[in-house]
Amino acid sequence: MNNDIAVGDDYLREYDVIVIGAGIIGSMIARELSRFQIRGALIDKGPFPGFGVTKSGMAQIHSTDFCPPGTLKGKLCLDAPVRFKRLADQLDVTYREVDELWLALEPSQIANLEAAKERGEGHGATGYEIIGAKRIRELEPHVTEKAVAALYIRGLGVIHPPEWSFALTENALQNGIHLYLNTSVLNIQKTEEEKYVVQTSKGPFKTRFIVNAAGLFADEIAWMVQDHHIRLTLRKGSIAIFDKSVSHLVRHMIFGTFSESHSQNIAPTAHGNLILGIYYTRPENKGDTKVSREGIREIMKLGKELVPVLSERDIITSFAGILAGNTMMTNGDFYIAPSEHVPGLIHVVAGAPGLTAAPGIAELVVKMLFDAGIDMEEKKAFQEKRTGWPRFSAAIAEKQEDMIASNSKYGHIICRCEKVSEGEVLEAIHRGASTLDAVKHVTRAGMGRCQGGFCGPLALGLLSKELSIPVREVTKKGDGSFVTEGPMGERGRNS
């Protein structure tokens, strides 16, 4: 992935449309825009696509049963699993089919399941079935005996969102979109020729149209153009990841109860762990992703109510993400609308389930840009296919031998937990992963039981060598998050 394209070239700094924010929604929009004969750019203040809210959720592709009747989010989430499966094939990324069980732990909760079934079918979705205790035990032997019924939904799935944001962005670049990372938007000004100047930490960009997909910072972008009516509401959600040794305990996305303080949910991840959440608190600020001891206790309490044999000893890591809602819409709906003050700017403020709705949001935004007057002709040579790189752990023995024969680096395992080879790490670095977290999210090196205890120093050395920077300058996630200090950080590039 070629970052910061032609920074000094004035022509390449003038665009038809600029998308602000390279999360799953922004990268999905950029990829959809790359189908057309336009000059487009994707700007993000982070060092890698998907490093904000995108990487900090349950990563599930839902049905429409969570969406209130008549909402935009319900419309945009319809058929999402079909869209994601098609995109997974085009982008060469992971999509794991996982069905859903929404449990009733007492007879009075069955009405909630019936209402959810009615909501989902009201949006046009199908495949809902309410099942009894015996069928639940057949599907999930380890689930609590208190479960008396469940809403059973087939054909859903889970993904790893940062991997998807990276692939979407890479495919957008294949098709002519320009990418600017580590680029903060400072101000937006209107010019006399019906264009806008986006002032950034890397200088000005000129454009006719802007898409504000800045996630947690969408309100701050909106205020730059005097759209002060856009306000976000924030909740911090704490989540835990379990070791793969207990993955057999849960086969489905299992849901229980919901409130302002929790969303009871345990499920498989795209790569085989179990993920458990969500315990909500009020964040101190937009960067507050601390997980407290209380948070872990509350997460485990939620999990053991669904699967009693869960043990805290099997948690290998925990994290927190900020869930943003808005004050402009009722029923928790998305706010996707043109600016009230700046023609040609579209605000995309999408809370949960924004991941599920991302493909639908991208199509809607492109239509809104077309309606706003952007001249877009489809490319005859659009490249819908993006090719990833071989994954050593997923290959059969014969294929592994071929990989090693073609590149001996595939025979050197960097990450023992996830069986990630040096060849994969080098490929990720060469394609744009310039921090430890970027390497982790696109290769899984560091996501196993030891959480980088073994592979972290090796990945650190490879980043230093391949980026031609001293070890002390390698960061965990950009923005001064240096990994080493003292003697280790002073040894230089080849340590």
N, C-alpha and C positions, 0 to 999 in steps of 0.2 A: 504494500500500500504506500503510494508516494504522497507524503504529507507536504503541506506548505508549498504548493505548486506555484512557480513563477512569481515569487514574492515581489521582485523588483520590476515586474512587467506591467505597465499601466493598462495595457489592453486587456490582459488577463484579470485585472482587478475590476473590470466593469462587466456586470452580469445582467441577465434578464430577470433572474430570481435567485435570492439567497435564502437558504434554510438555516435558521439559527437553532442549534441543538442536534447532536448526533447520537441521541438515545435511540431506542428501538423505533419510536414513532418518526423522529427526524430522519433517521437512516432509511426507513421504509419510504418516506416521502421523497427523499433524494433519489432512491433507486427507481421509483415510479416516474419521477420527472426525467430521468435519464433515457426514457423511451422516446423523448421528443427532441426535435432540432432546436435546442435552446442553449444558451450559456448559463449554466447553473453552478452554484457553490454551496458547500455545506461547511458551516463554521461551528466550532465547539471550543469552550474554554479548557476542556480536559485534554489529557495526553493521548486518549484512545477512545474510540466509539463505545458507547454503552457503559461509561464509567460512573454515571450518576444514578438516578432512581432505577434505571434499567437493570442493573446488576443486583438489586437489593430487594427482590420479591420472591414469591413462591414459584414463579416461572411456569404457570399453568395456563393452558388454552381452554377456556371455559365454554359452556353452552350459554344460552340466553336466560336461564332460570334465575340468575342473579340480577337481572335488569328489570326495573319497574316497567309497567305497561306504558306504551306511547313514548318511550325515551329514545333519544338519538343513539345512545350506547347500545340499546337492544337491537336497533336496526343494523349498526355497524359490526356487532358481534355475530350476527347470523352467518352460518356456514364458515366460521373462522377455522375450524379444524381442517376443512377441505382446502382452504386457501394456504394454510401453513404446510400441509403435506405437499402441495404442489410446489411451493417455494423451496421446501427442503430439498426436493429433487433438483430444482434449478440451481440452487446455491451450494449444494454439496455440504449441508450441515445436518445436525442431529435433530430428528423429531421422533419422539417415542410415544406410541399410542398407549394411553392409560385411561381406563374408564373411571366413572365417578360413582361413589356411594355417599349420599347425604343421609345420615342416620337420625332416627327418632329414638331417643333414649328412654322415653316414656310415652304412653298412649296419647297424651295431650299434645305432643309435638307432631303427630301425624298430619294434623291440619296444616302445619308449615310446609310439609312435603307436598301436599295436594295443591297448596297455593303456588309453590315453586313450579310444579308441573304445569299448572294453568298459565303462569307467566311465560314460561319457555315456549309452550305451544302457541300462546297468543302472539309471539314474535315470529311464528312460522317454523320453529324448530320441531324436530321429531325425535323419536327414540327414547322417550321417557317411560319408565315403568316403576310402579311402587311394589316392592317385594317384602316378604315377611321374614321372620327371624331365621327360619330354617335355611332359606336361600342365602341370607346374609352369611351364615356360618359356612356354607359351601364355598362362597366367594372369598371370604376373609376369616379363616379359622381362629385367628388371634384377636379378633375384635371383641369388645366388651359384651358380656352376656346380657347387659341391660338393653341392648339394641332390640327394639320390637318391630321396627320397619325401616325401610330405606327407600329413597328415590334413586333408582339405578339408571344411569345415563351412559350410553355407549358411544364410542367414536371420538373421544376427546384426546388430549395429549399434553405433553410437557416438552419444554425446550431449554436450552441454556442461552438466555438473552444476550449476554455480551458476545458470544460466538456469532449469534445472528446479526447483531449490529455491525460487527467487523465484516462479515460476509456481504451484507447488504451494501455497506459503504464501499467495499472493494469492487463489487459489481457495478455500483454507480460510477466509480472512477474508470472502470473498463469502458463505460459508455459516455465518458466525457465530462462528468461532474468533477469539479475541483474541490479539494478538501483542505481546510485550514484548521489544524488542531492547536492546542495551547494558545487560543486566540479569544480573548474576552471582548465582548461587545460593550463599549463605553457610552455610546450615544447614537441616536439616529436623527438625521436632519433632512429636511426637504429642500430640493433645489428648484430653481425656476423652470427647469425643463421637464417637470413632472417626473423627476427621478429622486432617489434618496441616497444619501451618503451615510453608510454605516461606519462609524468611527470605532476602531478596535485597538487592542494592545499591539497589533502589528500594522497599524496604519489604516487608511480609509479604503472602503470598497464602495463602488457606485452600483446601484441596481434600480430596476423598475418595480420589482415586486419583492416582498419579504414574507416568509412564513415563520412565525414565532412558535417554535416547538421546543422551547427552552426548559420544559419540565418545571422543576422547583423554582426556576428563575423567570418563568413566563410573565409573572406579574411585574418584575423589574424591567423587563424589555417593554412591556405594555406602557409602563409609566413614562418611558423615554419619549413616547409619542402622545402623551397626555391622556391615555386611556386609563384613567385612575379608577374607573369602575371595576377593573379586574382585580379581584382579591382572592387569595388562596387560604384554605384552612389546612392545617398540618397535624398529622399524627405520626408518631414514631412506632414502628412495628418491629419487635424482636423475634428472631427466627433461629432455629438450631438445625445443624446437620449431623446425621448419625453415620457411623462407620458402616461400610458395606457388609460387614459380617452379620448385621441384623436386617439386611434388606429383605429377607424372606418374610418378615413379619407383616408387611403391608404390600398389597399388589395394586390397589386402586387409590385414587384421590378420595380420601375419607374426610367428610365434613361432619361437624356436630352443630354447636350453637354459635350464635353471633350476637355481638353487642358493641357498644362504643369502645369497650375495653379489650375485646378479643375477637378473633376469627378462628375458630377451632378447626384445624386442618392438618392432616399428616398424609404424605404421599411419596411415591418414588420420584427421584429426579431423573433428568434425561440420561445421566451417566451412571445410575445404579445405586446411589445413596438413598436414604430417607431424609425428607425435610419436614420440619415440624414448626408450626406457628399458629397464630400470631398473637402476641401480647402487646397491646397498644398503651403508650403513654404520650404525654405532651412533650415535644422536643424543646430544648432550650433555644435552638436556632436551626437553620437549614443544614448545618454541618454536624448536628448532634447525632452521631451514630453509635454512641456508647451503649454497650449491653451490660446491665447490672446483674448482680447476683439474684436480686429479686426477680428480674426478668427471666432468668433461667428457671427459677423455681416455678414461676407462673406458666412458662411454656411446658414444663414437664407435667404440671398439674393438668393442663389441657390435654396433653398427649396421653397420659395414663387413663384419663376418663374414656378415651376411645380404644386404646390398646394397652391394657393393664401391665403387660410384661415388659414394656419399655423401661430402659434403665438409663439414668443420667450418665453412668460410666461409659456409655457408648457414644456420647456426643463428642465429635472431633473438632467442631468449631461452632461459633455462633456469630451472628451479625445483626445489624438493624438497618432498616431503610425508612425513608420518610414518605408517607402516603399523602398526596395532595388532593384535596377537594377544592371546590370553589363556591363563592357566595352568589354567583350570578344565576345559577340554575337550581330548580327544585329537584327532589328525588335523587340527588347525587349525580345528575346527568352531566355529560360533557358540555363544554362551551367551545364550539368551533364556529368562528364568525369573523367577518371583516372588521377591521378597526373602525371605531366611531369617528376618528379624526384624520386618519391617514389612508386614502384610497390606495389599494394595492398591497395592503398588509393584512394578513390573515392570522388570527390568534388561534392556537390549538392548545386548549387547556383540558386535558383528559386525565381523570383519576382512574380508579379501578373500575372495570378491568381493561385498562388502556393497552396492555400487552395483547390481549385477545383481539381487540378492535383495531390494532395497528394497520393491517392490510386495508381494511375498510376505510380507516381515516385517511390513508394515503390516496386512495381513489377519490374520496370526497374532496380533499384539498386540491387535487389536480383539476377537478371539475370546477371548483370555486375560482381557481386562477384563470381557467378558460373563460368563465362567465365574467371575470373582472377585466378581460380584454387582452390577456397574453396570447401571442400568436404561437401556437404549438402545432407542428407537423410531425407525425410519427416517423421515427427512423426506420428505414428499410433494413438497415444493418444492425439493429439492436441486438446485443449479445445477452440473451437471457440466462445463459449458463455461466456459472462461475465454478472453477475447479479448486478444491481444497488441496490438502496434501495427505499422503498416506498416514494412517494411524496404526502404529506398530501393534498396540494391544488388541486392536479389532481385527487384525489380519490373521488368516489361517497360517499354519506352520510353513507351508510351501510358499505363500506370498511373502512371509517374513524373510525367508531365505533369499527370495528375489530382491527384496528391498535392501538387504545387507550387501548382496552382490553388486547392486547398482550404486550403493553409497554406504561405505563402511560405518558412517556415523549412526546409521539406524541400528547397528549392533551394539552401541554403547547406551545403556539405559541410564538416563539421568534421574528419573523419578521412579523409585522402586515400587511405591504404593500404587501408582496408576500406570506403571510400565510405559513411561514416556521416554522416547529416545532422544539423543542429542540431535539427530537429524531433524526431528520435528521442532525442537526448540530453535535450531538455527533457521529453519524455514519460516517460523513465526517472526523471528527478529528481522529477517531479510524482507518480510512483507509488512513491517511496520510496528511490531511489538517492541517498544523501547523502554518499558518498565517491567519490574518483576510481576506486578499484577496483570499487566497485559499478556505476558508470557503464560501466566497461570490460567487466565480465562480462556485463552484460545488453544492451549495444549493440555491443560489439567496438571501440569507439573507444579506441585505444591498444594494440591487439593485433596490429597489422601490422608491417611491416618496421622502421619507425622507432621502434616501441615507445613511442608517445606524444610523440615529439620535436616533432611539429607540432601535434597536436590536444590535447596535455596542457594547455598554457596556456589554450586556448580552453575546454576542459571545466572547468578550474579557475575561470575567470571566470563561466561559466554557473552553476556550483554556488554560488559566492559570491552572485551576484545573486538566484537563485531561492530560496536558503535564507535570504537576508537576513542574511548573516554576512560579516565581513571576510575577504579572501583568506587572511590568516594563520591563520584558524581552520578552513579546509578541510583535511581529512586525506586521506591515501592510503587507509587502511583502519581508521580509528577509533583509539581508545585513544592519543591523543597523537601519531600519526604525521603531524605537520604537514608540508605540502608546501613551504612557503616560509618564509623568514626574512630579516631585513634589509629593504632598501628595497622590494623587490617585495611582501613581506608587509605592509608598512606603508601601501600606497597606498589601501587601503580596498576597499569592496565592488565598485565598478564598474571596477576596474583589469583 
